[in-house]
Amino acid sequence: MINVRPARLDDLDALYRICLQTGDGGEDATAKFEDPQLLGHIFVGPYAVLEPSLAFVAEDDEGVSGYVVGALDTAEFEDSLEQSWWPELREQYPRPPDGVEPTEDQKLVGWIHNPPRTPAAYLDEYPSHLHINLLSRTRGQGVGGLLLTTLLDALRAKGSRGLHLGVWATNTRAIGFYRHLGITEIDKTDTGFVLGTRLSG
């Protein structure tokens, strides 16, 4: 039986592990990175620490097998990252050298030192955003929909007007999952799509 519950700080190791094991378009990215923590430092850790009321996990008999994390106000969250999350990581991971082809690890370290800001054009209607990942053993059982619904309900309760998320064009399974739940394309990027849904108004 699978249980969905709020994430706790003692789930962080599991969240980082799931982030890595689903970090290559939903497939295992372990072989791509020398440092297994880097993906988690960017895509799950700060959410669980800085916005814990918007972090939920799916737990089965083997332990935590999926999660969803979100940010209520993306612009404010990015400001919080700059103040409270990135500085320590920048000390831990020096800026990669210029003029050489970066490794996969160095690309993520570059992100830590120069994180992209979300375009303001999305944020009036879709101020919130999320990340969701499930281990393969949990897929196909409705758990993703349950996690997502749990987060959407929490965002509505906090007054969010809408949410957006990015998805790689190659991750067709995720695109189909989101569209089935009413989260549809609002923009295209160089590598994929920005999807969104309105939550109120």
Residue frames relative to the residue before (quaternion, step in Angstrom):
aa qw qx qy qz dx dy dz
M 1.0000 0.0000 0.0000 0.0000 0.00 0.00 0.00
I 0.2687 -0.7698 0.5631 0.1347 3.55 -1.01 0.86
N 0.1513 -0.7851 0.5995 0.0363 3.52 -0.93 1.04
V 0.2022 -0.7473 0.6197 0.1293 3.58 -1.01 0.84
R 0.0901 0.7962 -0.5875 0.1125 3.55 -0.81 1.04
P 0.6336 -0.4978 0.4011 0.4357 3.60 -1.24 0.20
A 0.4830 -0.6503 0.5024 0.3025 3.55 -1.08 0.73
R 0.2070 -0.7464 0.6203 0.1238 3.53 -1.28 0.58
L 0.6414 -0.5270 0.3777 0.4101 3.56 -1.21 0.38
D 0.6604 0.4984 -0.3349 0.4508 3.61 1.06 -0.54
D 0.5494 0.5714 -0.4030 0.4574 3.58 1.31 0.20
L 0.4405 0.7518 -0.4412 0.2147 3.60 1.20 -0.37
D 0.6387 0.5239 -0.3476 0.4435 3.61 0.87 -0.82
A 0.6664 0.4911 -0.2998 0.4742 3.58 0.95 -0.86
L 0.6409 0.5232 -0.3305 0.4541 3.59 0.98 -0.79
Y 0.6500 0.5025 -0.3156 0.4747 3.58 0.94 -0.85
R 0.6537 0.5182 -0.3192 0.4496 3.58 0.93 -0.86
I 0.6628 0.4889 -0.3067 0.4770 3.60 0.93 -0.86
C 0.6111 0.5520 -0.3494 0.4470 3.58 0.99 -0.79
L 0.6852 0.4667 -0.2810 0.4834 3.59 0.94 -0.86
Q 0.7145 0.4710 -0.2653 0.4442 3.59 0.86 -0.91
T 0.7268 0.3288 -0.2330 0.5561 3.59 1.30 -0.06
G 0.4797 0.7637 -0.3516 0.2512 3.55 1.35 0.00
D 0.6633 0.4410 -0.3116 0.5181 3.58 1.25 0.12
G 0.7673 -0.3310 0.1690 0.5227 3.56 0.40 1.25
G 0.7394 -0.3712 0.2040 0.5233 3.55 1.12 0.70
E 0.6680 0.4596 -0.2919 0.5072 3.58 1.30 -0.22
D 0.6997 -0.4920 0.3306 0.3988 3.55 -1.32 0.28
A 0.1719 -0.8054 0.5635 0.0649 3.58 -0.75 1.10
T 0.3062 0.7992 -0.4846 0.1810 3.60 1.25 0.11
A 0.7035 0.4834 -0.2771 0.4412 3.59 0.89 -0.90
K 0.6213 0.5810 -0.3412 0.4000 3.60 1.18 -0.37
F 0.7901 0.3120 -0.1269 0.5121 3.58 1.11 -0.63
E 0.4226 -0.6802 0.5387 0.2619 3.54 -1.07 0.78
D 0.7420 0.3169 -0.1826 0.5618 3.58 1.02 -0.82
P 0.2990 -0.8050 0.4822 0.1732 3.61 -0.36 1.16
Q 0.6172 0.5790 -0.3375 0.4122 3.59 1.26 -0.20
L 0.5406 0.6967 -0.3940 0.2590 3.57 1.10 -0.65
L 0.6598 0.5013 -0.3284 0.4534 3.60 0.79 -0.90
G 0.6756 0.5068 -0.2933 0.4480 3.56 0.91 -0.91
H 0.6041 0.5680 -0.3530 0.4334 3.58 1.07 -0.72
I 0.7285 0.4157 -0.2297 0.4936 3.59 1.10 -0.67
F 0.8485 0.3080 -0.0956 0.4195 3.55 0.65 -1.13
V 0.7969 0.2134 -0.1772 0.5366 3.62 1.17 -0.03
G 0.6287 0.5922 -0.3476 0.3650 3.60 0.87 -0.89
P 0.7141 0.4618 -0.2993 0.4326 3.61 0.67 -0.96
Y 0.6185 0.5407 -0.3486 0.4512 3.58 1.09 -0.60
A 0.6802 0.4906 -0.2917 0.4599 3.57 0.87 -0.95
V 0.7085 0.4490 -0.2554 0.4809 3.58 1.08 -0.71
L 0.7825 0.3678 -0.1826 0.4680 3.60 0.79 -1.01
E 0.7867 0.1501 -0.0979 0.5907 3.63 1.14 -0.52
P 0.0058 -0.8685 0.4957 0.0041 3.60 0.71 1.04
S 0.6181 0.5547 -0.3596 0.4254 3.62 1.13 -0.46
L 0.7104 0.3746 -0.2459 0.5427 3.59 1.31 -0.12
A 0.5706 0.5423 -0.3942 0.4743 3.56 1.11 0.74
F 0.0298 0.8029 -0.5889 0.0876 3.56 -0.72 1.14
V 0.1839 -0.7835 0.5852 0.0991 3.55 -1.13 0.66
A 0.3076 -0.6694 0.6356 0.2311 3.49 -1.39 0.38
E 0.0773 -0.8108 0.5799 -0.0157 3.54 -0.82 1.04
D 0.0739 -0.7868 0.6120 0.0325 3.57 -0.89 0.96
D 0.7816 -0.3444 0.2254 0.4687 3.59 -1.24 -0.20
E 0.6971 0.4539 -0.2665 0.4868 3.59 1.20 -0.48
G 0.6889 -0.4425 0.2851 0.4983 3.59 1.25 -0.09
V 0.7586 -0.3276 0.2701 0.4942 3.55 -1.27 -0.37
S 0.0639 -0.8382 0.5411 -0.0250 3.56 -0.70 1.11
G 0.7986 0.0418 -0.0458 0.5987 3.58 1.26 0.10
Y 0.0674 -0.7976 0.5981 0.0396 3.53 -1.27 0.32
V 0.0952 -0.7178 0.6753 0.1405 3.47 -1.43 0.18
V 0.0303 -0.7793 0.6259 -0.0044 3.56 -0.99 0.88
G 0.0455 -0.8226 0.5668 -0.0002 3.55 -1.08 0.65
A 0.2606 -0.7082 0.6274 0.1922 3.50 -1.41 0.16
L 0.4603 -0.7061 0.4694 0.2630 3.57 -0.79 1.03
D 0.7886 0.0852 -0.0028 0.6090 3.57 0.83 -1.04
T 0.3631 -0.7861 0.4554 0.2070 3.55 -0.18 1.29
A 0.6621 0.5072 -0.3230 0.4472 3.61 0.87 -0.88
E 0.6655 0.4829 -0.3035 0.4814 3.59 0.93 -0.84
F 0.6296 0.5322 -0.3330 0.4576 3.57 1.03 -0.76
E 0.6567 0.4990 -0.3171 0.4681 3.59 0.93 -0.81
D 0.6109 0.5228 -0.3445 0.4846 3.59 1.11 -0.61
S 0.6519 0.5153 -0.3119 0.4607 3.58 0.98 -0.85
L 0.6048 0.5459 -0.3487 0.4633 3.57 1.06 -0.73
E 0.6705 0.5107 -0.2989 0.4476 3.56 0.90 -0.93
Q 0.7168 0.4432 -0.2498 0.4768 3.57 1.03 -0.75
S 0.8541 0.2515 -0.0462 0.4529 3.56 0.79 -1.06
W 0.7574 0.3888 -0.2123 0.4797 3.62 1.15 -0.32
W 0.7312 0.4567 -0.2631 0.4331 3.58 0.68 -1.08
P 0.6168 0.5896 -0.3981 0.3368 3.69 0.77 -0.78
E 0.6790 0.4780 -0.3058 0.4658 3.62 0.84 -0.86
L 0.6592 0.5012 -0.3115 0.4660 3.57 1.01 -0.79
R 0.6227 0.5371 -0.3475 0.4505 3.60 1.06 -0.65
E 0.6285 0.5013 -0.3365 0.4904 3.57 1.12 -0.56
Q 0.6744 0.5064 -0.2885 0.4533 3.56 1.00 -0.82
Y 0.7874 0.2062 -0.0785 0.5757 3.57 1.07 -0.85
P 0.2804 -0.7815 0.5304 0.1712 3.63 -0.19 1.21
R 0.6225 -0.5555 0.4076 0.3712 3.54 -1.21 0.61
P 0.4826 -0.6736 0.4687 0.3062 3.62 -0.87 0.88
P 0.5646 -0.6041 0.4307 0.3617 3.60 -1.13 0.55
D 0.4560 -0.6586 0.5273 0.2835 3.54 -1.21 0.61
G 0.7903 0.4008 -0.2422 0.3951 3.52 -1.32 0.33
V 0.6925 0.3733 -0.2969 0.5412 3.58 1.23 0.25
E 0.5685 -0.5849 0.4488 0.3653 3.55 -1.18 0.57
P 0.3478 -0.7775 0.4788 0.2129 3.61 -0.52 1.12
T 0.4603 -0.6228 0.5529 0.3073 3.52 -1.23 0.55
E 0.6789 -0.4568 0.3530 0.4537 3.58 -1.26 0.12
D 0.6296 0.5199 -0.3356 0.4697 3.59 1.01 -0.75
Q 0.6793 0.5022 -0.2997 0.4433 3.57 0.87 -0.93
K 0.5854 0.5600 -0.3763 0.4495 3.59 1.10 -0.57
L 0.6840 0.4664 -0.2884 0.4811 3.59 0.95 -0.83
V 0.6189 0.5169 -0.3473 0.4787 3.59 1.04 -0.68
G 0.6129 0.5388 -0.3413 0.4664 3.58 1.06 -0.70
W 0.6123 0.5378 -0.3354 0.4727 3.58 1.08 -0.75
I 0.6423 0.5289 -0.3239 0.4503 3.60 0.93 -0.89
H 0.7217 0.4336 -0.2493 0.4786 3.59 0.96 -0.83
N 0.7975 0.1161 -0.0560 0.5893 3.59 1.11 -0.55
P 0.0102 -0.8485 0.5291 0.0010 3.60 0.56 1.11
P 0.4687 -0.6740 0.4831 0.3045 3.59 -0.94 0.79
R 0.3334 -0.7017 0.5876 0.2262 3.55 -1.18 0.60
T 0.5041 -0.6437 0.4852 0.3101 3.54 -1.07 0.76
P 0.5176 -0.6483 0.4488 0.3322 3.63 -0.84 0.88
A 0.5153 -0.6732 0.4414 0.2941 3.56 -0.86 0.99
A 0.5464 0.6454 -0.3956 0.3583 3.59 1.14 -0.55
Y 0.6748 0.4922 -0.3063 0.4567 3.61 1.08 -0.61
L 0.6969 0.6020 -0.2647 0.2862 3.48 0.98 -0.98
D 0.5488 0.5936 -0.4228 0.4095 3.62 1.11 -0.31
E 0.7767 0.3246 -0.1695 0.5125 3.57 0.82 -0.98
Y 0.8000 0.2143 -0.0717 0.5559 3.58 1.08 -0.74
P 0.0204 0.8762 -0.4816 0.0060 3.62 0.68 1.04
S 0.6981 0.4528 -0.2717 0.4837 3.59 1.12 -0.56
H 0.0463 -0.7849 0.6126 0.0809 3.57 -1.27 0.26
L 0.1973 -0.7934 0.5708 0.0760 3.56 -1.28 0.34
H 0.1434 -0.7073 0.6740 0.1581 3.47 -1.50 0.13
I 0.0116 -0.7947 0.6064 -0.0231 3.58 -0.95 0.88
N 0.0662 0.7929 -0.6022 0.0653 3.57 -0.97 0.87
L 0.0931 -0.7831 0.6146 0.0179 3.53 -1.09 0.86
L 0.4477 -0.6395 0.5479 0.3007 3.55 -1.07 0.72
S 0.6579 -0.5542 0.3337 0.3855 3.56 -1.13 0.65
R 0.6407 0.5544 -0.3432 0.4055 3.60 1.00 -0.70
T 0.6890 0.4813 -0.2649 0.4728 3.57 1.25 -0.42
R 0.5679 0.6358 -0.3807 0.3583 3.58 1.19 -0.42
G 0.7868 0.3537 -0.2526 0.4382 3.53 -1.26 0.52
Q 0.6447 0.5170 -0.3179 0.4648 3.57 1.26 0.26
G 0.5938 -0.5901 0.3599 0.4119 3.58 1.26 0.17
V 0.4386 0.7236 -0.4452 0.2930 3.58 1.27 0.05
G 0.6184 0.5474 -0.3492 0.4427 3.57 1.01 -0.76
G 0.6606 0.5014 -0.3011 0.4707 3.56 0.95 -0.87
L 0.6484 0.5146 -0.3173 0.4627 3.57 1.01 -0.77
L 0.6442 0.5058 -0.3188 0.4771 3.59 0.96 -0.82
L 0.6783 0.4970 -0.2986 0.4514 3.55 0.86 -0.97
T 0.6478 0.5120 -0.3187 0.4655 3.59 0.93 -0.84
T 0.6230 0.5412 -0.3352 0.4545 3.57 1.02 -0.78
L 0.6790 0.4722 -0.2931 0.4797 3.57 0.93 -0.87
L 0.6458 0.5211 -0.3349 0.4464 3.60 0.88 -0.86
D 0.6365 0.5164 -0.3300 0.4683 3.59 0.98 -0.78
A 0.6535 0.5060 -0.3127 0.4681 3.59 0.98 -0.81
L 0.6481 0.5068 -0.3184 0.4709 3.59 1.01 -0.78
R 0.6355 0.5173 -0.3311 0.4679 3.60 0.95 -0.80
A 0.6539 0.5239 -0.3126 0.4474 3.57 0.94 -0.87
K 0.6984 0.4310 -0.2583 0.5097 3.57 1.19 -0.55
G 0.5966 -0.6363 0.3318 0.3592 3.59 1.29 0.17
S 0.3390 0.7535 -0.5063 0.2471 3.61 1.16 0.35
R 0.4115 -0.7083 0.5245 0.2320 3.55 -1.07 0.82
G 0.7859 -0.1832 0.1610 0.5683 3.57 1.08 -0.66
L 0.2427 -0.7666 0.5729 0.1590 3.54 -1.28 0.20
H 0.1673 -0.7516 0.6286 0.1096 3.51 -1.31 0.45
L 0.0108 -0.7730 0.6333 0.0351 3.53 -1.33 0.23
G 0.3751 -0.7091 0.5488 0.2351 3.52 -1.23 0.48
V 0.0226 -0.7893 0.6136 0.0037 3.55 -1.11 0.66
W 0.4946 -0.6472 0.4940 0.3040 3.56 -1.04 0.82
A 0.5557 -0.6140 0.4461 0.3394 3.58 -1.06 0.74
T 0.6597 0.5262 -0.3036 0.4425 3.58 1.12 -0.65
N 0.6392 0.5313 -0.3306 0.4470 3.60 1.20 -0.37
T 0.0520 -0.8624 0.5036 0.0059 3.54 0.65 1.18
R 0.5894 0.5730 -0.3730 0.4303 3.58 1.10 -0.60
A 0.6754 0.4845 -0.2949 0.4713 3.58 0.92 -0.91
I 0.6290 0.5375 -0.3437 0.4443 3.59 0.95 -0.83
G 0.6649 0.4978 -0.2994 0.4695 3.58 0.93 -0.87
F 0.6192 0.5488 -0.3293 0.4548 3.57 1.04 -0.81
Y 0.6964 0.4696 -0.2817 0.4638 3.58 0.82 -0.98
R 0.6555 0.5160 -0.3243 0.4460 3.58 0.88 -0.87
H 0.6147 0.5525 -0.3385 0.4498 3.57 1.04 -0.75
L 0.7323 0.4000 -0.2147 0.5076 3.57 1.14 -0.67
G 0.6279 -0.5990 0.3193 0.3806 3.57 1.24 0.38
I 0.5369 0.5727 -0.4213 0.4541 3.58 1.24 0.37
T 0.0119 -0.8607 0.5015 -0.0869 3.55 -0.21 1.32
E 0.7006 -0.5016 0.3276 0.3875 3.53 -1.32 0.38
I 0.0675 -0.7842 0.6157 0.0371 3.56 -0.98 0.93
D 0.7995 -0.0017 -0.0020 0.6006 3.60 1.22 -0.26
K 0.3226 -0.7006 0.5947 0.2267 3.54 -1.35 0.30
T 0.1684 -0.7556 0.6223 0.1157 3.54 -1.22 0.59
D 0.7176 -0.4233 0.3133 0.4558 3.57 -1.29 -0.01
T 0.7935 0.3189 -0.1407 0.4989 3.57 1.07 -0.73
G 0.8295 -0.0434 0.0565 0.5540 3.60 1.17 -0.16
F 0.6302 -0.5263 0.4288 0.3769 3.51 -1.02 -0.89
V 0.2622 -0.6660 0.6583 0.2331 3.48 -1.40 0.32
L 0.1393 -0.7883 0.5977 0.0439 3.55 -0.77 1.10
G 0.0115 0.8193 -0.5731 0.0136 3.57 -1.14 0.51
T 0.0629 -0.7632 0.6393 0.0694 3.50 -1.37 0.25
R 0.3991 -0.6938 0.5426 0.2549 3.55 -1.11 0.68
L 0.2684 -0.7844 0.5456 0.1224 3.53 -1.04 0.84
S 0.7897 0.0068 -0.0053 0.6135 3.58 1.21 -0.41
G 0.7302 0.4339 -0.3095 0.4275 3.53 -1.29 0.28
